[in-house]
């Protein structure tokens, strides 16, 4: 009798612990189903679709965030440089290249998943496609550094890990046919202090 | 031993059921989603701005800082919902969410035929009425069908820096959300 009861309790406890634990884990981070990865940048165009997968819905219900809808844009996130090392604000990075076709894009420094607050008025913690200098080819070179840089400068804090958010607005990337190569900027580490 | 392995198997199957139940029920049960936040802060058909320069909502923390974001909450039980806004000359986008956080419709200033926003949201039955007897006030509107009567429309306007603020503020002042009984 006691053996049967303990086996039953063990089975129920296992179901609850594993079930609740895995559900909390799966809905606690950004959904990766239907992920679109280009040159190290990751996005999930599915969150903006008419019927997103249940994990995306659960994630946004729990976190209270607001996804970009399909006709609005696609948000890419990246937290590592081209060598695969985590981005750190002590280092200087060069963000080079161009983005897929979009009416407008914004590049934002994310700290702990949220946009970084500028430490002083006018410190560039976010840039947009109309505010940057470009080469004759249309490509750009943005320097991420703790101190001001010539050309395009983005400030990511004085130290500590950070991520970059690149949001493309009015883009067809989510419904791309694959006929053209999608280009996303590369991130090179130019040295750390 | 056999009993133990059997209990483990039953536990794993049970865990899968518990996992699916929690994930599928979260949109209905969550008390932190954007709908709950907007419902607590704004009356029906009242435009509410909730980016960093507006009302503090926890949903605003992860929004793109280069956009002004506002929303209107609607309830279709007593009539169709319409949102109109003047042209800004720059990028804006609109997304309609229902109370479970699912996207009903989205568009931007290039997709709609005119530069100003004129959007009507109706339940399927109300849409039948509108199609049978079209109304002059909705002649140029984009008609969207929603399956749930509660929801909200989110409007994003490009606001990269402080100098855009007067234009954005003027735009937001002229956004009109209304409900029209049929």
Interface residues (C-beta under 8 A of the other chain):
Chain A: X3 X7 X8 X10 X11 X12 X13 X14 X15 X16 X17 X18 X19 X20 X22 X23 X24 X26 X27 X48 X49 X50 X51 X52 X54 X55 X57 X58 X60 X61 X62 X63 X64 X65 X66 X67 X68 X69 X70 X71 X72 X73 X75 X103 X104 X106 X108 X113 X114 X115 X125 X126 X128 X130 X131 X165 X167 X169 X170
Chain B: X3 X4 X6 X7 X8 X10 X11 X12 X13 X14 X15 X16 X17 X18 X19 X21 X22 X23 X24 X26 X27 X30 X32 X33 X34 X37 X58 X59 X61 X62 X63 X64 X65 X66 X67 X69 X91 X93 X95 X100 X101 X102 X103 X104 X106 X107 X108 X110 X111 X154 X156 X158 X160
